[in-house]
Amino acid sequence: MKLIVGLGNPGLKHEKTRHNLGFMIIDAFLKDFPSVPSPTFSTEKKFQSEVAEITWQPKKGKAEKAILIKPLTYMNGSGLAVSSTAKFYKINANNIWIIHDEVDLPLGGMKIRLGGASAGHKGVQSIIEHLGTDKFWRFRIGIGTQREKVHGKKVKAIDDFVLGEFSEAERGKAREIIKRGKKAIEDALEESLEKAMNRFNTK
């Protein structure tokens, strides 16, 4: 069983921000999932998350269940939701996939990897702390760097950057990376994480 987590912040004011790219990608993945007639998340208080359960049937091999969650703990408390869900379903860290925004990659970039430091991402850091390990998979989705300009103005504070919405000029690329993120999850489930890494990781 896999635990696939999209990171973000709950609430309408955060819905379209860069920091919610993980939410956007996992929403797109579930929406297009073929064997779920009415794909929706339901709120589960015990996991402090919105949760959906799917069964992925690859063309070759056995079907596998996956739990999809969007933590409602806000980004800094993501580890609470991930650890409680993983503990309940008895899912090991190496079967946990975290989909999250990454300021150190340009918009449109992607890096799938196992383990490593949080690189300052507070959601990932919270997960490391609550799981007691960094040996889970990350789908790092580039949102550009804080040195880039937003609406023509240079952004100095990283929080202002990640909590801001994509500019009009960025929206086309943002839509494309949501599609690529969704496809990377699909290919990792259908074939393997290694195949997805070779296919989607950017330099």
LOLUM-185239 format. One line per 4 residues: their letters; for each residue x, y, z of N, C-alpha, C, O. Coordinates in pm, whole numbers. Layout:
<sites>
a> X:Y:Z:X:Y:Z:X:Y:Z:X:Y:Z ~ ... .
</sites>
This chain:
<sites>
mkli> 84:-120:0:0:0:0:87:125:0:189:132:69 ~ 46:223:-77:117:350:-85:37:458:-11:-86:455:-7 ~ 110:553:46:50:674:101:102:790:16:221:821:19 ~ 12:854:-59:50:962:-149:-6:1092:-93:-127:1107:-79 .
vglg> 83:1184:-62:48:1305:11:74:1429:-73:186:1450:-120 ~ -27:1511:-91:-8:1642:-151:0:1746:-41:-90:1753:43 ~ 105:1826:-40:120:1925:67:62:2061:25:66:2099:-92 ~ 9:2131:125:-48:2263:101:-108:2317:229:-92:2258:336 .
npgl> -178:2427:217:-249:2488:329:-398:2489:298:-437:2522:186 ~ -483:2453:396:-627:2455:372:-683:2597:366:-619:2691:412 ~ -801:2611:308:-868:2741:305:-859:2808:170:-763:2790:96 ~ -964:2886:139:-974:2950:8:-861:3048:-19:-816:3060:-133 .
khek> -813:3118:85:-711:3220:61:-577:3158:18:-493:3227:-40 ~ -559:3028:46:-434:2961:8:-449:2879:-120:-350:2829:-173 ~ -569:2865:-168:-601:2766:-271:-513:2776:-395:-472:2673:-450 ~ -483:2898:-442:-411:2915:-568:-266:2958:-549:-202:3004:-644 .
trhn> -214:2945:-427:-77:2988:-401:25:2884:-445:-8:2766:-462 ~ 149:2929:-463:256:2839:-504:274:2724:-403:302:2611:-443 ~ 259:2754:-274:281:2655:-169:177:2542:-176:196:2437:-115 ~ 68:2564:-251:-36:2463:-260:-26:2377:-386:-122:2311:-424 .
lgfm> 89:2379:-449:106:2301:-571:84:2151:-546:31:2081:-632 ~ 124:2104:-429:102:1963:-394:-46:1928:-392:-87:1824:-443 ~ -127:2017:-333:-273:1999:-333:-326:1995:-477:-407:1909:-512 ~ -279:2089:-559:-329:2100:-696:-300:1972:-775:-385:1925:-850 .
iida> -181:1917:-758:-142:1799:-834:-220:1676:-789:-267:1599:-873 ~ -236:1658:-659:-308:1539:-612:-457:1551:-642:-524:1450:-664 ~ -510:1674:-645:-649:1695:-689:-665:1654:-835:-762:1586:-871 ~ -570:1695:-919:-576:1663:-1062:-564:1512:-1083:-631:1455:-1169 .
flkd> -478:1448:-1005:-459:1303:-1016:-589:1229:-984:-631:1140:-1059 ~ -653:1266:-873:-777:1197:-834:-890:1227:-931:-970:1139:-964 ~ -897:1351:-976:-1005:1390:-1069:-1001:1307:-1196:-1106:1271:-1250 ~ -882:1274:-1244:-869:1199:-1369:-852:1050:-1348:-827:976:-1443 .
fpsv> -865:1005:-1222:-846:862:-1196:-963:784:-1257:-1078:808:-1220 ~ -936:692:-1350:-1043:634:-1431:-1144:547:-1358:-1261:543:-1398 ~ -1104:477:-1254:-1195:379:-1193:-1273:433:-1074:-1340:356:-1004 ~ -1266:563:-1051:-1344:623:-943:-1456:706:-1007:-1428:809:-1068 .
pspt> -1582:661:-993:-1692:730:-1062:-1706:878:-1025:-1720:963:-1113 ~ -1702:908:-896:-1713:1046:-849:-1597:1075:-756:-1613:1071:-634 ~ -1480:1105:-812:-1360:1118:-729:-1364:1241:-639:-1363:1354:-686 ~ -1370:1217:-511:-1370:1326:-414:-1292:1287:-290:-1277:1169:-258 .
fste> -1243:1387:-221:-1181:1367:-91:-1288:1382:17:-1382:1460:1 ~ -1273:1309:126:-1361:1327:241:-1275:1363:362:-1163:1314:375 ~ -1327:1447:449:-1251:1491:567:-1252:1383:674:-1358:1335:714 ~ -1133:1346:719:-1117:1246:826:-1048:1313:943:-928:1341:939 .
kkfq> -1124:1339:1049:-1069:1412:1163:-955:1337:1230:-859:1399:1278 ~ -963:1203:1234:-858:1127:1304:-723:1139:1234:-618:1119:1296 ~ -726:1170:1105:-602:1189:1031:-571:1336:1007:-468:1369:950 ~ -660:1425:1051:-647:1569:1027:-618:1597:880:-530:1676:846 .
seva> -694:1530:794:-668:1535:650:-796:1515:571:-897:1465:621 ~ -788:1555:444:-884:1508:346:-827:1382:284:-709:1379:247 ~ -909:1279:274:-860:1145:239:-941:1085:124:-1063:1103:116 ~ -873:1014:36:-938:933:-67:-861:802:-78:-739:798:-59 .
eitw> -932:695:-110:-868:564:-122:-892:512:-264:-1005:513:-312 ~ -786:468:-330:-799:415:-466:-731:279:-475:-652:240:-388 ~ -763:207:-580:-692:84:-614:-636:101:-755:-710:123:-851 ~ -503:91:-765:-437:107:-895:-411:-32:-954:-343:-115:-894 .
qpkk> -467:-55:-1070:-446:-181:-1140:-356:-158:-1261:-401:-108:-1364 ~ -227:-194:-1249:-138:-176:-1365:-172:-274:-1476:-239:-375:-1453 ~ -124:-245:-1596:-147:-335:-1708:-83:-471:-1683:-134:-574:-1725 ~ 31:-469:-1613:98:-593:-1575:117:-593:-1423:159:-492:-1366 .
gkae> 87:-704:-1360:111:-714:-1216:-16:-699:-1133:-126:-684:-1185 ~ 3:-703:-1003:-108:-701:-909:-158:-560:-882:-83:-462:-891 ~ -286:-552:-848:-345:-424:-808:-287:-382:-673:-249:-466:-592 ~ -280:-253:-651:-226:-200:-526:-312:-85:-476:-352:3:-553 .
kail> -341:-88:-347:-418:22:-289:-327:141:-261:-208:126:-232 ~ -386:258:-270:-314:381:-234:-408:472:-156:-524:489:-193 ~ -357:529:-50:-429:628:29:-378:764:-13:-258:790:-6 ~ -467:852:-57:-429:988:-94:-473:1081:18:-587:1071:65 .
ikpl> -386:1170:61:-427:1266:163:-380:1407:132:-277:1428:68 ~ -459:1502:179:-422:1643:181:-433:1687:327:-543:1706:378 ~ -318:1703:396:-322:1743:538:-392:1876:559:-376:1970:481 ~ -471:1882:666:-542:2005:703:-476:2074:822:-536:2159:888 .
tymn> -352:2037:849:-278:2085:966:-202:2214:939:-133:2264:1027 ~ -214:2267:818:-128:2372:766:11:2314:745:49:2214:806 ~ 86:2378:658:211:2321:610:305:2279:724:362:2170:721 ~ 320:2366:823:419:2339:929:385:2219:1015:471:2167:1085 .
gsgl> 259:2173:1010:218:2057:1090:190:1934:1005:124:1841:1051 ~ 240:1932:882:211:1822:789:248:1685:846:180:1586:819 ~ 354:1681:925:400:1554:980:298:1487:1071:293:1364:1079 ~ 215:1566:1139:111:1509:1225:15:1423:1144:-17:1311:1181 .
avss> -31:1478:1032:-125:1407:946:-61:1285:881:-120:1177:878 ~ 60:1303:829:128:1193:759:158:1078:854:133:962:821 ~ 211:1108:972:249:1002:1065:127:928:1120:132:805:1135 ~ 18:998:1149:-100:931:1202:-164:841:1096:-212:732:1127 .
takf> -165:887:971:-221:805:863:-134:683:836:-185:572:821 ~ -2:704:831:91:594:806:83:489:918:88:369:891 ~ 71:535:1040:63:443:1155:-66:360:1149:-63:240:1172 ~ -177:425:1118:-306:355:1113:-306:247:1005:-353:136:1029 .
ykin> -253:280:887:-254:185:775:-129:97:771:-115:13:682 ~ -38:116:867:86:38:874:167:48:744:208:-52:686 ~ 188:173:702:263:200:579:404:245:616:422:340:691 ~ 503:176:563:643:211:590:682:340:518:621:378:418 .
anni> 785:405:570:829:534:515:863:524:367:834:617:291 ~ 925:412:323:964:403:181:847:380:87:865:374:-35 ~ 725:368:143:604:362:61:522:491:74:404:495:37 ~ 585:596:127:520:726:138:577:818:30:699:834:19 .
wiih> 488:878:-49:527:972:-153:474:1110:-116:353:1126:-95 ~ 561:1208:-108:522:1345:-73:534:1433:-197:641:1443:-257 ~ 424:1497:-236:422:1585:-353:425:1729:-300:333:1771:-231 ~ 529:1804:-331:541:1938:-272:612:2036:-364:686:1998:-454 .
devd> 588:2163:-337:653:2272:-409:800:2282:-368:837:2244:-257 ~ 881:2334:-458:1025:2345:-430:1078:2477:-487:1080:2496:-609 ~ 1120:2567:-398:1169:2698:-444:1305:2691:-512:1342:2780:-588 ~ 1380:2583:-484:1514:2573:-540:1516:2512:-680:1623:2489:-736 .
lplg> 1399:2485:-735:1389:2439:-874:1311:2543:-953:1216:2601:-901 ~ 1349:2567:-1078:1274:2663:-1159:1132:2613:-1185:1106:2493:-1182 ~ 1043:2705:-1211:906:2668:-1243:906:2575:-1364:959:2608:-1470 ~ 846:2458:-1345:847:2357:-1452:946:2245:-1426:940:2141:-1490 .
gmki> 1039:2266:-1331:1136:2162:-1297:1076:2057:-1205:979:2084:-1135 ~ 1135:1938:-1204:1089:1831:-1116:1205:1741:-1077:1291:1711:-1160 ~ 1207:1699:-951:1305:1602:-904:1232:1502:-815:1174:1539:-712 ~ 1236:1376:-854:1183:1268:-771:1303:1202:-703:1398:1164:-770 .
rlgg> 1298:1190:-571:1412:1130:-502:1369:1067:-370:1263:1099:-316 ~ 1452:977:-320:1430:914:-190:1523:977:-88:1644:981:-108 ~ 1465:1027:23:1545:1076:134:1612:1210:109:1593:1274:6 ~ 1692:1249:207:1762:1376:200:1704:1478:296:1598:1457:354 .
asag> 1775:1588:311:1732:1693:402:1610:1765:346:1574:1748:230 ~ 1547:1847:431:1425:1918:392:1452:2038:303:1361:2089:237 ~ 1578:2084:299:1617:2203:221:1533:2324:258:1505:2410:175 ~ 1493:2331:385:1418:2447:434:1269:2439:414:1197:2530:456 .
hkgv> 1220:2332:351:1075:2318:332:1012:2273:464:1040:2163:512 ~ 928:2359:522:877:2332:657:783:2213:664:778:2144:765 ~ 710:2188:556:623:2071:553:704:1943:552:673:1850:627 ~ 808:1937:469:894:1820:463:968:1801:595:983:1688:641 .
qsii> 1015:1911:656:1083:1903:784:992:1845:892:1035:1764:973 ~ 867:1887:893:770:1835:990:750:1684:972:738:1611:1069 ~ 746:1639:846:728:1496:819:850:1417:866:835:1311:927 ~ 970:1468:839:1092:1402:887:1089:1387:1039:1119:1280:1092 .
ehlg> 1051:1494:1107:1049:1492:1254:946:1393:1309:975:1321:1405 ~ 828:1388:1249:723:1300:1303:741:1154:1264:703:1064:1339 ~ 800:1129:1146:826:991:1108:955:939:1172:972:818:1186 ~ 1043:1029:1210:1172:988:1267:1269:938:1162:1366:870:1195 .
tdkf> 1243:970:1037:1331:929:926:1309:1022:808:1204:1085:795 ~ 1410:1029:722:1394:1106:597:1379:1013:478:1377:1059:363 ~ 1367:883:502:1366:784:393:1226:763:336:1174:652:334 ~ 1169:873:289:1044:866:214:1068:936:81:1165:1011:65 .
wrfr> 978:911:-15:996:966:-149:938:1106:-159:834:1135:-101 ~ 1006:1192:-232:957:1328:-256:946:1351:-407:1035:1314:-484 ~ 837:1411:-447:819:1463:-582:832:1615:-566:735:1683:-534 ~ 953:1666:-589:982:1808:-570:945:1882:-697:1005:1859:-803 .
igig> 848:1971:-688:794:2039:-806:836:2186:-803:802:2260:-710 ~ 909:2227:-904:966:2362:-906:863:2473:-917:771:2466:-998 ~ 880:2575:-834:793:2694:-840:875:2819:-870:825:2931:-855 ~ 1000:2801:-911:1086:2917:-932:1157:2950:-802:1129:2888:-699 .
tqre> 1246:3045:-805:1318:3082:-683:1266:3214:-629:1202:3291:-700 ~ 1295:3237:-502:1248:3361:-438:1315:3484:-498:1273:3597:-472 ~ 1419:3462:-577:1487:3577:-639:1414:3626:-764:1443:3734:-815 ~ 1319:3547:-811:1244:3589:-929:1145:3700:-893:1116:3722:-775 .
kvhg> 1096:3767:-993:1003:3877:-969:859:3829:-972:824:3741:-1051 ~ 778:3887:-888:635:3856:-884:560:3985:-916:575:4086:-847 ~ 480:3981:-1022:407:4099:-1067:501:4219:-1083:466:4332:-1049 ~ 621:4191:-1137:716:4297:-1167:799:4346:-1051:884:4434:-1067 .
kkvk> 776:4290:-932:851:4335:-813:936:4220:-760:891:4105:-755 ~ 1057:4252:-720:1145:4150:-665:1098:4111:-524:1073:4197:-439 ~ 1087:3980:-502:1040:3932:-372:1160:3899:-285:1249:3824:-326 ~ 1164:3955:-168:1276:3931:-77:1247:3819:22:1332:3734:47 .
aidd> 1127:3818:78:1093:3718:179:1041:3592:113:950:3598:30 ~ 1099:3477:149:1058:3351:88:911:3320:120:841:3263:37 ~ 865:3356:240:726:3330:277:631:3407:185:528:3354:144 ~ 666:3532:154:582:3610:64:576:3545:-74:473:3548:-142 .
fvlg> 688:3488:-115:693:3425:-247:607:3299:-252:522:3286:-340 ~ 628:3205:-158:555:3078:-166:408:3095:-136:325:3017:-184 ~ 373:3197:-56:232:3220:-22:163:3313:-121:46:3349:-102 ~ 235:3351:-225:175:3432:-331:121:3344:-442:159:3227:-454 .
efse> 32:3399:-522:-25:3324:-634:67:3335:-755:149:3426:-765 ~ 53:3240:-846:129:3246:-970:90:3372:-1047:-28:3408:-1054 ~ 188:3438:-1104:158:3556:-1184:91:3514:-1315:91:3396:-1351 ~ 35:3610:-1384:-33:3580:-1511:63:3514:-1609:25:3423:-1683 .
aerg> 187:3560:-1609:287:3504:-1701:326:3361:-1665:370:3285:-1751 ~ 308:3324:-1539:348:3191:-1492:237:3087:-1504:265:2967:-1496 ~ 113:3130:-1522:0:3038:-1508:0:2925:-1610:-39:2812:-1580 ~ 43:2956:-1732:49:2851:-1835:147:2742:-1795:118:2623:-1809 .
kare> 265:2783:-1745:366:2687:-1702:317:2610:-1579:344:2491:-1564 ~ 245:2679:-1490:192:2614:-1370:93:2504:-1408:95:2395:-1350 ~ 7:2532:-1505:-89:2430:-1550:-15:2310:-1609:-55:2195:-1589 ~ 94:2337:-1682:171:2230:-1743:240:2143:-1638:242:2021:-1650 .
iikr> 296:2205:-1534:365:2127:-1431:266:2046:-1347:301:1940:-1297 ~ 143:2095:-1332:40:2015:-1264:12:1889:-1345:0:1780:-1289 ~ 2:1903:-1477:-20:1786:-1564:99:1690:-1556:80:1568:-1548 ~ 221:1746:-1558:340:1659:-1551:352:1591:-1416:393:1475:-1408 .
gkka> 317:1662:-1308:319:1602:-1175:221:1486:-1165:253:1381:-1110 ~ 101:1507:-1217:-2:1402:-1218:47:1281:-1297:29:1166:-1255 ~ 107:1307:-1414:156:1198:-1499:271:1124:-1432:283:1002:-1447 ~ 356:1195:-1359:467:1131:-1288:414:1032:-1183:469:923:-1168 .
ieda> 310:1071:-1111:250:980:-1012:193:857:-1083:214:744:-1040 ~ 122:880:-1192:62:769:-1268:170:672:-1318:155:551:-1306 ~ 277:727:-1374:383:641:-1428:456:566:-1317:497:451:-1336 ~ 474:631:-1201:540:565:-1089:455:448:-1039:509:344:-1002 .
lees> 323:464:-1038:234:356:-997:227:247:-1104:225:128:-1072 ~ 224:287:-1228:209:191:-1339:336:111:-1363:331:-10:-1386 ~ 451:178:-1356:578:111:-1387:667:103:-1263:678:-3:-1201 ~ 730:214:-1228:814:218:-1108:859:360:-1083:852:445:-1172 .
leka> 904:386:-962:957:517:-930:1083:546:-1012:1107:659:-1054 ~ 1163:442:-1034:1286:460:-1110:1256:505:-1254:1323:593:-1308 ~ 1154:442:-1314:1116:482:-1450:1066:627:-1451:1099:705:-1540 ~ 987:662:-1349:936:800:-1340:1050:899:-1321:1048:1007:-1378 .
mnrf> 1150:861:-1241:1267:948:-1221:1339:973:-1354:1372:1087:-1387 ~ 1362:867:-1429:1432:880:-1557:1354:965:-1656:1412:1036:-1739 ~ 1223:957:-1647:1136:1024:-1744:1113:1172:-1709:1106:1256:-1798 ~ 1100:1201:-1580:1052:1334:-1540:1156:1422:-1470:1141:1544:-1467 .
ntk> 1261:1363:-1414:1359:1446:-1344:1429:1540:-1443:1477:1498:-1548 ~ 1433:1667:-1405:1502:1767:-1487:1641:1791:-1432:1669:1762:-1315 ~ 1728:1844:-1516:1866:1869:-1473:1875:1995:-1390:1984:2031:-1345 .
</sites>
